[in-house]
Amino acid sequence: MSGGEYRYVWRIVFRNFINSFKPRQVRGNKIGKDYIGNEYFEIPADPSRGKRNPARWYDPPKGLDFQDPIPAEWEAWLRMRRKEPPTEEEIARNVAIAQMKKVNAAKIEQNRLAEGGSLPAPADKGPESYPKYKDYHVGDIMDEHRNKY
C-alpha cells in the first residue's frame, strides 16, 4: 500500500469519530400506543444495507420516564418474540382478563376471611415464618451427628 491510502482511512475514522458526537435524528414509523400512554416505534429491517432485524423502541409519556412496566403484549413485540404488534382487540381482551382476575382474587380473599381465616404472615420476617417441628430441631441433629463420629 502506498502512503496515500492510509490518509483516506484515517480521514474516514476521524470523520466518523466527530460525527459520533452529533445527535442523530432517528425517525421511525409509529406503530401504536398503549393504555398507559407509551408510544411504540419501529425502523424496519433492511437486508440490503446489512440490517437484519428491525429497530424497535418506545417513548413513555411526559413525567413517567420509564417507571411503569409496559404491557406484556408490547414487551413481546419490543423483544422480537412476536412479529406483529398487538391489536386493539387483543389489548382490550387482556385488560378485561386482568380486571376479572383482580375481582376474583378480592372475592376469594373476602370468602377466606369470612370463614375465619387469618391474614397471611408477612413475608419480610424471614426464617421465623417457617413452621417449627420439635422432631426436627437443628440442635438435636447436630448432637447426634457429633456423637456418631
Secondary structure, DSSP 8 states (H G I E B T S, - for coil): --HHHHHHHHHHHHHHHHHTTS------EEEEE-TT--EEEEE--BGGGTB-S-EEEEE--TT-TT-S---HHHHHHHTTS-SS---HHHHHHHHHHHHHHHHHHHHHHHHHHHTT------GGGGGGGS---GGG-HHHHHHHHHHH-
